[in-house]
Amino acid sequence: MKDLRDKVAVITGGASGIGRGIARAFAAQGAHVVVADVEEAPARSAAEELRARGVRAVAVACDVSNRDAVEALAERAFAELGRVDVLVNNAGVGVAAKVADAKPDDLAWILSVNVVGVWNGCSVFVPRFRKQGGPAWILNTGSEHSLGIPFPGMGLYTASKHAVLALSDVLRRELEPDGIGVSILCPGGVRTQIWNAARNRDERFGGPRQAPPAFASFLASGMDPDEVGRLAVAGIQRGDFFVLSHPVVRAIVEARYRELLAAFDAQNPPA
């Protein structure tokens, strides 16, 4: 999908951070944008900014863990902009807790947003893409943790992002006959508010919570979200499956697969 002019992109978690960076990158290519976010006021602000850049933009309040809300997002996008060409399942949350110490509602919350939210987006929009006809694209936001970074205290988050990779990898093969492409964005540290996402935590998952003070500076030195947005859109234009941002992660991935291959060799020695 090289030419994005006058295409329409729906971006969840689009009001801030990586989502807003992706929205700006689409607008720079002349694409129109539906900014979906659990926080309506920032979504409206983002849409207003995009309209000032000369494209059409619509703000929609949407909790991606709520399937009815995602259905309403799709209805609104098609009703107001006539079509959708790209879906960006970007909304995500983070929980810092050791695996054995995490609470049940921590696991339920992170999986409901990071995994069920991605599935909701795909299962709601894909039938519409098929009905619409023509090429379409899905970009799911994973993480460097999708690639196998076992950082202590981030087990739930890492598990959720591993799941996003698994869903995306199978989905691209399932949708290839339909002419629908799939990418997964696997960024490293980016200057976002993901670790303060619990401010919007729904009551069914224990309600809003304050992020520990240390998180305020945790990602302060991370990559600019606008740069990640440009990388994401360029990856879609090239047709890449993996969209990566931090080359330093390569060494960690290589070390993991060396260990895996060594295990194959040790457990299955040559005859």
C-alpha positions in Angstrom: 0.0 0.0 0.0 2.5 2.6 -1.2 0.1 5.5 -2.1 -1.7 6.5 1.1 -3.2 9.8 -0.3 -7.0 9.9 0.4 -6.8 6.5 2.1 -8.6 6.2 5.5 -6.8 4.9 8.6 -8.5 4.0 11.9 -6.1 4.2 14.8 -6.9 2.9 18.3 -5.0 4.5 21.2 -4.6 7.3 18.7 -4.8 10.4 21.0 -1.2 10.2 22.4 2.1 8.4 22.2 2.8 6.0 19.4 -0.8 6.2 18.2 -0.7 10.0 17.7 2.7 9.7 16.0 1.2 7.2 13.6 -1.8 9.5 13.0 0.6 12.4 12.1 2.6 10.2 9.8 -0.6 9.1 7.9 -1.7 12.8 7.7 1.7 13.7 6.2 1.0 11.2 3.5 -2.4 12.7 2.8 -4.4 10.0 4.5 -7.6 10.7 6.5 -7.7 9.5 10.1 -10.2 8.2 12.6 -8.6 8.8 16.0 -10.0 6.3 18.5 -9.1 6.5 22.1 -10.5 5.6 25.6 -10.1 9.3 26.4 -12.4 11.4 24.3 -11.0 14.9 24.9 -7.4 14.1 23.8 -8.9 12.3 20.8 -10.7 15.4 19.8 -7.6 17.4 20.3 -5.6 15.0 18.1 -8.3 15.1 15.4 -8.3 18.9 15.4 -4.6 19.0 14.9 -4.8 16.6 12.0 -7.6 18.7 10.3 -5.2 21.7 10.6 -2.8 19.6 8.5 -5.3 19.5 5.7 -6.9 16.0 6.1 -10.2 14.8 7.3 -10.1 13.5 10.9 -12.8 12.2 13.2 -12.5 11.5 17.0 -14.2 8.5 18.5 -14.3 7.5 22.2 -13.5 3.7 22.2 -12.5 1.2 24.8 -11.1 -1.6 22.7 -11.7 -4.2 25.3 -15.5 -3.6 24.8 -16.6 -5.3 21.5 -19.7 -3.2 21.2 -17.5 -0.1 21.4 -15.3 -1.4 18.6 -18.4 -2.2 16.5 -19.6 1.4 17.1 -16.1 2.6 16.0 -16.4 0.8 12.7 -19.9 2.0 12.0 -18.8 5.6 12.7 -15.7 5.4 10.6 -17.5 4.0 7.5 -20.5 6.3 8.0 -18.4 9.5 8.2 -15.5 8.7 5.9 -17.1 6.2 3.5 -14.4 3.6 3.7 -11.5 2.3 5.8 -8.2 1.1 4.2 -6.0 0.7 7.2 -6.7 -0.5 10.8 -4.1 0.2 13.4 -4.7 -1.8 16.6 -2.4 0.3 18.7 -4.2 0.8 22.1 -2.3 -0.9 24.9 -1.6 -0.8 28.6 1.2 -1.9 30.9 1.4 -3.6 34.2 4.6 -3.9 36.2 4.4 -6.9 38.5 6.3 -10.1 39.1 4.5 -13.1 37.5 3.8 -14.8 40.8 2.9 -11.6 42.6 0.4 -10.2 40.1 -3.2 -9.9 40.9 -6.0 -11.6 38.9 -7.4 -8.3 37.8 -4.0 -7.2 36.5 -3.9 -10.2 34.2 -7.5 -9.7 33.1 -7.0 -6.0 32.4 -3.8 -6.4 30.3 -5.1 -9.3 28.3 -8.5 -7.6 27.7 -6.8 -4.5 26.2 -3.6 -5.8 24.7 -4.9 -9.1 23.3 -8.7 -9.1 23.2 -8.6 -5.5 22.0 -6.5 -6.5 19.0 -8.8 -9.4 18.3 -11.8 -7.2 18.6 -10.4 -4.8 16.0 -9.5 -7.6 13.6 -12.7 -9.5 13.9 -14.9 -6.4 13.5 -13.0 -4.8 10.6 -12.0 -7.8 8.5 -15.5 -8.6 7.4 -16.0 -5.0 6.4 -12.7 -5.0 4.5 -13.8 -8.1 2.6 -17.2 -6.6 1.8 -15.6 -3.3 0.7 -13.2 -5.1 -1.6 -9.7 -4.0 -2.7 -6.5 -3.9 -0.8 -6.5 -3.2 3.0 -4.0 -3.3 5.8 -3.8 -4.1 9.5 -1.0 -2.9 11.7 -0.9 -4.4 15.2 1.3 -2.7 17.8 3.4 -5.3 19.6 6.6 -4.5 21.4 10.3 -5.4 21.6 8.9 -7.8 24.2 7.0 -9.6 21.4 10.4 -10.7 20.2 11.5 -12.3 23.4 12.9 -10.0 26.0 12.4 -11.6 29.5 12.6 -8.5 31.6 11.8 -9.2 35.3 8.7 -7.5 36.5 7.1 -7.4 33.0 5.9 -10.9 32.6 2.2 -10.1 32.0 3.0 -7.3 29.5 5.5 -9.6 27.7 3.0 -12.4 27.6 0.4 -10.1 26.1 2.8 -8.8 23.4 3.9 -12.4 22.6 0.2 -13.1 21.9 -0.1 -10.1 19.6 2.8 -11.5 17.6 1.2 -14.9 17.4 -2.2 -13.5 16.3 -0.6 -11.3 13.7 1.6 -14.0 12.3 -1.3 -16.4 11.7 -3.6 -13.6 10.6 -1.3 -12.5 7.8 -1.4 -16.0 6.3 -5.2 -16.2 6.7 -5.8 -12.9 5.0 -3.3 -13.1 2.2 -5.9 -14.6 -0.2 -8.2 -11.6 0.5 -5.5 -9.1 -0.4 -5.4 -7.8 3.2 -1.9 -7.2 4.5 -0.7 -7.5 8.1 2.2 -5.9 10.0 3.3 -5.9 13.6 5.1 -2.9 15.0 7.7 -3.9 17.7 9.1 -0.8 19.2 11.6 -0.5 22.0 11.5 2.3 24.5 9.3 5.2 23.3 8.3 8.4 25.1 4.7 7.5 25.9 2.4 7.3 28.9 1.8 3.6 28.7 2.8 3.0 32.3 0.3 5.6 33.4 -2.5 3.8 31.5 -4.1 2.6 34.7 -5.5 6.1 35.2 -8.2 4.8 32.8 -8.6 1.3 34.2 -12.2 0.2 34.1 -14.0 -0.7 37.3 -14.4 -4.3 36.2 -10.6 -4.5 36.4 -10.2 -2.8 39.8 -10.7 0.8 38.8 -8.2 3.6 38.1 -4.8 3.6 39.8 -1.8 5.9 40.0 1.4 4.9 38.4 4.4 4.6 40.7 6.5 7.8 40.7 9.4 6.0 39.1 7.4 5.4 36.0 7.3 9.2 35.3 11.0 9.0 34.1 11.1 5.4 32.9 10.6 6.2 29.3 11.7 9.8 29.3 14.8 9.0 27.2 12.9 6.9 24.7 12.4 7.4 21.0 10.2 10.2 19.8 6.7 8.8 19.1 6.6 10.8 15.8 9.7 8.9 14.6 8.0 5.6 15.5 5.0 6.8 13.6 7.0 7.4 10.5 8.7 4.0 10.7 5.3 2.4 11.1 3.8 4.0 8.0 6.9 3.4 6.0 6.7 -0.3 7.0 3.1 -0.5 5.7 4.1 1.2 2.5 6.9 -1.4 1.9 4.6 -4.2 2.9 6.8 -5.4 5.8 5.5 -7.8 8.4 7.9 -6.9 11.1 8.3 -3.1 11.7 11.2 -2.5 14.0 12.6 0.7 15.6 15.5 -0.2 17.8 18.4 -2.0 16.2 19.9 -2.8 19.6 17.2 -5.4 20.2 18.7 -7.5 17.4 21.5 -8.8 19.8 18.9 -10.0 22.3 16.8 -11.8 19.7 19.9 -13.5 18.3 21.0 -14.6 21.8 17.5 -16.1 22.4 17.5 -18.1 19.1 21.1 -19.3 19.7 19.9 -20.8 23.0 16.9 -22.4 21.2 19.0 -23.9 18.4 21.5 -25.1 21.0 18.7 -26.9 22.8 17.6 -28.6 19.6 21.2 -29.8 19.1 21.6 -31.0 22.7 18.4 -32.9 22.7 18.6 -34.2 19.2 22.3 -35.1 18.6 23.3 -36.3 15.2 23.1 -40.1 14.8 
